Amino acid sequence: MKTVGVMKTRVVIVSDTLFPWFIGGKERRLNSFTSTVDNSDFEIIFATMKWWDGAAPLGHVSISRKYQVYKNGRRSIFAALAFALSCFRVASLRPDLVEADQIPVLHLWPLKIVCLIRKVPLSVTWHEVWSKPYWLKYLGPLGYIAALVEKWSLALPDRFIAVSDMTRSRLIAEGVSPEKITLIENTLDVIGIRDAETTLLGTDLLFVGRLISHKRVDLLLSALAELKTRGAKPTLSIVGTGPEQLNLMNQAKNLGILEQVTFYCDGLESNDVWGLMKKCPVFVLPSEREGYGIAVQEALLVGATVLVSNHPDNAARHLVEKTNNGRIVDEQSPLAWADSVSDLIEIGHIRNSASKKEQLSEDFLQDNFVADYQISWNQTLASM
């Protein structure tokens, strides 16, 4: 199934946000393709919003103008709908296969129509499966509609690619046939991480991620305030941007801990982020919702001790369960997080040895990340 006149299989990867304009788990996962994909068999085109000025980067096509994807700390329904409508333009790219990112779900419906018209398969990388209670918590009464949209969307893909075993299990629980699901976990740039250095100063604690409500950075700040009342003043670096940025800065100021917290909200190069992971002995992620947790994986690779939440929607806790160099905080409260950080301070926490780092690189490297995608694509194409 080839595009006429083209020897390669044309795969159009559709995502409303991409690296480096957004630096989150799904964006970093997609970015792995740009440097490691085998171009001998596949032509990869990223279809997205127009995040850039001037000419499009190589392999990128704008199918939509730029929209503000977050509003009031949540995904904008308007932006999701506008991007969904723009996805009809994917038909003009003459794909042999469409590979879509699950988020923000609404776009999967026009993409399915495009695939039916073009008679090509739709593969979707699925990060998280939400339940009706979570949708109601997230959107209020609109959550009933959103939950139905998500449920019905599960009938659209010809192939699912799950980013974690937790997501795969939840897809099966929702009625998706196991035969339609391929598990492809994230990969790491081990060489880049090992060589990374930064002139930025290290702190006791480090958070890396999007500044959005479910990441629960507010818990970290409240925990620091609690520790300050006990006479301890651990320092914290916060790397990321997002709708909660100003609120978190104001919270740190109001709690009287601003001098302990360094915000890096203008975006850092990967080299600086990885360098900070090496300099900061404890990586903290109180997030209540993670489809995988790439930053946790990277922190474990360099030997940092990792603290994560025990929330059932947090897949990153399963990464911590694979190593002795992490802890799962049972309760989502400032006191519980303060106690966990305090324990590490009291035992005189030190970084792991170099030999341990070498072992971790084997545990957390997914050697066949892109190859597994290509195998899945070929199998999907062959079944059509």
N, C-alpha and C positions, 0 to 999 in steps of 0.2 A: 504494500500500500504506500506508494511514493507519490509525491507531488510531481506532476508532469514536467519533464525537463530538468528535474533536480534529482541527483543520485542519493542525497542524504534524506533521512527521515526528519521532517520538520516538526519539532515539538514547540508549541507555544505555551510558555509558562505564564499563567495569569495570577497577578497579585496586586492589590491596591497599594501596598507599601513595599519598598525595597531598600536594601542597604546601598549606599551609606546615608540615605536621607532619613531612614528609621533604623535604629540599632536595637532590635529585639531578637527573640529566639527564632521566629520564623524567617525574619529577614537575613539573619546570619546563616541559617540553614540554606536558604536559596543562594546566598552569596558563594557558597561552597562550589556551586556549579561553574561559576565564571572562570575559576582557575584550574579545575580538575576534570571537567567534562571531556570525554573523548569526542573530538569534533570530526573524526573520520567517518562516523556512522550517523551522527545526529547534528542537525542544525538547530540551535537553541535560540529562541526569541523570547525575551521578557516583555510581556504586555502589561502596562501599568499606567498610573497617573503621570502627568508631566511634571516631575519633581525637579527637573534640571532647567537651566537657562541655555538658550541657544540650541545647537545641534544635539541630537540624542546620542548618548553613549553607545558604543558598539554593541550590537545585539539587543538594544532596547527600543521599544516602540511605545509611544503614548497613545492610548485609546481613550483617554479622558483628560480633561483639564484637572489641575490640582484642587482638591477640596480639603477642608479642615476635617480630618477623620475622627477627631475627638471633640466632644462638646460637653461641658460640665462634668468632666472626668470620665465620660463613657463614650463608647463608639457612637458616632453621629448616624442616626437612621437616614437622614437626608443624604449624607455622603455615601452611605452604603447603597442606597437606592440609585443615586446618580451614577455611581460606578457600575452597578449592575446593568443599567440601561446601556452604558457605553460598551459593555462586553459583546453586544451584537457585532461590533466592528471587528472582532476576532475572525469572523468569517472571511473578511477581505485579506487576511494574512495567509489564507490557504493552508491551514495546518493539516498534518497527517495524524496528529494526536494533540489533544489539549490536556495539559497538566495544570490543574488549578490548586491554589491554596484554599483551604476550607473557609478561612476568614475573609469577608464578613457574611458568608452563607447565601445572602440574597443573589449574588452574582452567579451562583451555580445554575439557576433556572434559565437565564438567557444563554449561558454557555452550553447547557444541554440541548437547547433548541438549535444552536449553531452546529453542534456535533451531529445532531440528527439530519440537518439539512446537508451538511458536508459529508455525511456518512463516515464519520471518524469517531474513535472512542474518547471518552472523558475519564481521565484519571484524577483523583483528588487526594491530596495529602491532608489527612485529618489529624489535627493537633489535640483537640479536647472534645469530649461529649458532655454537654451540660444536661442537667435534669430540669424538670419543670420547676421545682422549688428554687433552683438557682436563677432561672430566668425570671421568676417572679421577684426575687430579691434584687435582681439587676435592673429590671425595667418596670416593676410594679404590675398593674393590670395588663399592660402590653405584653408581659411575659407569657401569657396564655397563647397569644398569637405567635410569638417568637418560638416557643417550644414546639408548636405544631409545624412551623416552617422548618425547624431543624429536623424534626421527625420525618417529615415528607421529603426533605432533601436527601435523606439516606437512600432513597430509591433512585437517585439520579446517576451516580457514578457507575461506570463499567468496572472500575478498579479503585480500591481504597489503598492508600499507603499510610499506615499508622506510624507515628513517631515514637511511641512507647508501648510496652506491653499492657500498661493500664488502659491506654486509649483503645488498643485492639480488643481487650476484654470487654470494654464498655460498648464498643460497636457491635460485638457479637450479642451482648445482652439486649441491644436494641433491635435485634433481628437481622443484622447483616450476616450473610453467609461467610464463614471463615475462609472459604475458597476464593472469595473476592478481595481478601485483605492480605497485603504484604507488609511485614514489619521491617522498617528501615530506620534504625536509630540514628542520632546525629553523629557527625564526625568532628574531629578537632584538627586544627593546624598545629600539629605537635612540633614541627620544626620552628614555625613562627613563634610559638609560645616559649619554647626552650631558649631561643635567641633573643627574646624580648627584653628590653631594658628601658628604664624611664628615669628622668631627673626629678620627677615628682616625689614629694616626701611621703613615706609610708605612714600609716596610722595603725592603731590596734585592731580596728574593725574595718571591713570593706563591704559595701553593698554595690552591686552592679545590676541595673535593670531599668525598665520604664517606670517613671514616677506616676503611678496610677493607683487607685484606691486599693485594689485587691492585692497589691504587692506588700501592703501593710508596713511601709517604712515608718509610719506614725508610731507603731509599736516600738521600733528601735529607739526613736527619739525619747519616748516616754520611759523606756528602760534606762537610757543614759541619765535621765533626770532622777530616776529612782536610785541609781548607783551613786549619783552625786550626793544624795542625802546620806549615803553610807560612807562617804569619804573617798570614794573611788571616782576617777575621772578618765575613763578610757576614751580614746579619740576614734572618730568615725569618718571615713570618706564615703561619699554618696556619688556614684557615677551614673548619670542618666538624665533624661529629659521627660517631660510629660505634663499632663494637666494638673497634677498635684504639686508641682514644683514650688510655686509661691506659697501655698498652704504649709508645706513642710518647712520652708525657710522661716515663715512666721512662727510656726510651732517651736522650732529650735530657739528662736529669739525669746518667745514668751516663757519657755521653760528655763531660760537662763543657761543654756548649754551651747550657744552659738560658737563660743570659742573652741569647743571640742569637735565641731563638725565642719568638714570641708565639702562644699558642693562643687562638683564638676558637671555643670549643666549645659556647656556649650559644645559638648561632643568631644570625645577624645579618640585619637588613633588607637587601633588595636594594640599597637606596641606599648602605649602608655597604660592601657587597661590591664594587659597581661603583666606588665612591669609592676603595677600596683598590687596585683594578686601575689606576686612574689615577695613584695615588701610588707604586706599586711598579713599578719599571722592568722587572723580569723576572718572567714568569709561568712556573712550573715544574709539569709534570705527568708524573711518571715512570710513570704507570699502564701496566699491561700488558694491560688490557682495557677498551676504550671502544667503545660502539656508534656514538658520534658525537663528543662533546666540546664541549658548549655553552659551558662556561667558557673553553675555548681560543678559541672563536669570539668571545666577548665581550672577552677580553683583546686579541686581534688588532684588534678594532674600535677600542679606545681607544689603540692604538699601542704596547702593551707588546711587548717581545721575548719570544718563547715558546720554551721548551725542552720537548720531548716525547720519549718513548721510541720506538725503532724496532721495537718488538714487533709481530709480524704481526697480532695481535688488537687493536691499537690504531688505530681508525679516525681518531683525532684527528691522526695524522701526515699524513693526506691534506689536512687543513685547512692545516697548516703548509706543505705543498708548494705551496699556491696563493699564497704571499706570500714576499717577501724578508725579512720581519721575524720569522723564526723559525728554529730549528735542531732537527734530529733527532739525538738522542744514540744512537750506534750500539750501544753496549754497556750492558747493565743491571748496572753495577757502581758502587760508591761512587767509585772512582778516575775512571771515565769521566765521571760527573756532576760531580765536583769539577773536572776539567779543563775541561769546558764552561762552568761558572760562572766559573772562573778566566780563561778567554779573554775573557769579556765584561768582567770587571773590568779586565784589562790593556789592552784597547782603549779604555777610558774610555767605556763604553756610555752613550749618551744616548737620550732618547725621541724618537720620530719627530715630524716637523713636523705642524702642524694640517692642511695640505693633504693629507698622507698619510692622516690619520685620516678625512678626508672621502671619499677614494677607497676606503678599507677599508669604510666604511659601505655603499657600493654593492656591493662584492664579497661581503659576508657578510649581506646582508639578503634574506630570503625573503618578498617582498611578498604572495604568494598562499597563505600557509601554511594558514589556515583554509579559504579558498575551495577549495584543492586537496583538502582533506579532504571538503568538501561535494560536490564534483564526483565524487570517488571513491565516496562513499556513494550518491549518486543513480544512478551507473552500476551499482553493485551491486544496488540496489533494482530498477532497471529490468530487470536480467538474471534476476531470480528469477521 
